[in-house]
Amino acid sequence: MAHFDYFVVMAEMRTGSNFLEANLNAIDGLTCHGEAFNPHFLCYPNTTELFGVTQSMRDGDPFRFLEKMKTETDGLAGFRYFHDHDPRLLEPLLRDPKCGKVVLTRNPLECYVSWQIAQETGQWKLTNDKFKKTAKVKFNPAEFSGFLGRMQQQQLRILSEMQRAGQTAYYVAYEDLQDVDVMNGIAKWLGVEGRLAGLDSKLKKQNPASLEEKVSNFEEMAAALGDSDHFGLNRTPNFEPRRGAAVPGYVAALGAPLLHMPVPSGPTDQINTWLASLGGDDAGLAPKFSQKTLRQWKRQSRGHRSFSVLRHPARRAHAAFCNLILQTGEGSFKEIRKTLRQVYGLPVPKKMPDDAYSKDDHRAAFIAFLEFVKGNLGGQNAIRVDANWATQSQLIKDYSGFASPDFLIREENLQDDLAYLCHTCGIDATEFPAIPDETPYSLAEIYDDAVEAAVKAAYQRDYMTFGWGPWS
């Protein structure tokens, strides 16, 4: 029988983790404290303090909070941990033999559709069928690829770390949650005496219909997944293919053997527009890739060239700040924005910037964002390191897990270098479109020595790797 000091449920949204937690909490000797290290709240959305620790105190020292949880909980303490929770905890948890790991998995497609429905209806839990909300959602192939990639990456990380540590986890599939013997098996494995006579009946399954009934473009979804070659899609952690290089984001021209491996928060839209303009009558962009279809494209495209575009860290960080944090429209990071305002004191308006938001306000907010990024890249805060502000040196390294780009082009040399690329392929280059400044203020309007110092402090690795000097 295993003996642990505490336990963690490794899961994701819409995998049934609320139901699993409710049943674990019904077992004598076990107490699961919700999403204890969710960067946006403490354990549960309305909890302000636990064991005398506030959210800001937890973020300042997560390991102290973990110790208090272990020592001040009656029985064996645990919590749920998702891929976007405090990254400082993941490796220590996985390597700690005194931490019991329960890994909850679900068919990623079912998980994705359930997540879409919850976003559409606003209903994330159901305790009474009378209040059930339903919706039919549209499958988005590109969004699903990103969703699946995040799940795979987390599962592979768990598997790899456990192997290196010589440990094992208790794996539970979504379908197992309705089996009381499985719940009691978890209790036995965690080393407590309590057992369940029956399952918790408060939480209800929200979307019991088939995928065909829940997805409006079911046939399109089936066709999109047909090229993905996801064998054993519901059997984690051994997914196929094992992707870690963001292949679905790669873009190829139809009229030229050129492949763009984009760096997030770069001039991606303009580059893809330019790619689509090549080749005259054959102009356009190839369909989204999987690793399988990208290999096919490479075999069929003799003399192909791939490239990524590097952007000065100041311009790239400013683009990420303006487009994802300062703005509140579609595609922005609303939850992270809210947390940065409330927990980290980022001085941005509560809503979209208006005329009262000055250039001085913008400079101060951008510098504060850069200070957050510095800590984020150094593993010093609870928010995920997003690809939009990760170092470009690390992103290019990640791409090499599948294939490194042939050319690294700097944004300031785009027109000349892309023309050279076209020349190597024997095609004529077209004019590159203008790259607009970010709004409400361009980087040129706020750039000074203080901004440059903050950028360099956050991105020392990129400055060293790529030899950048000051932006202007």
Disulfide bonds with the S-S distance in Angstrom:
none
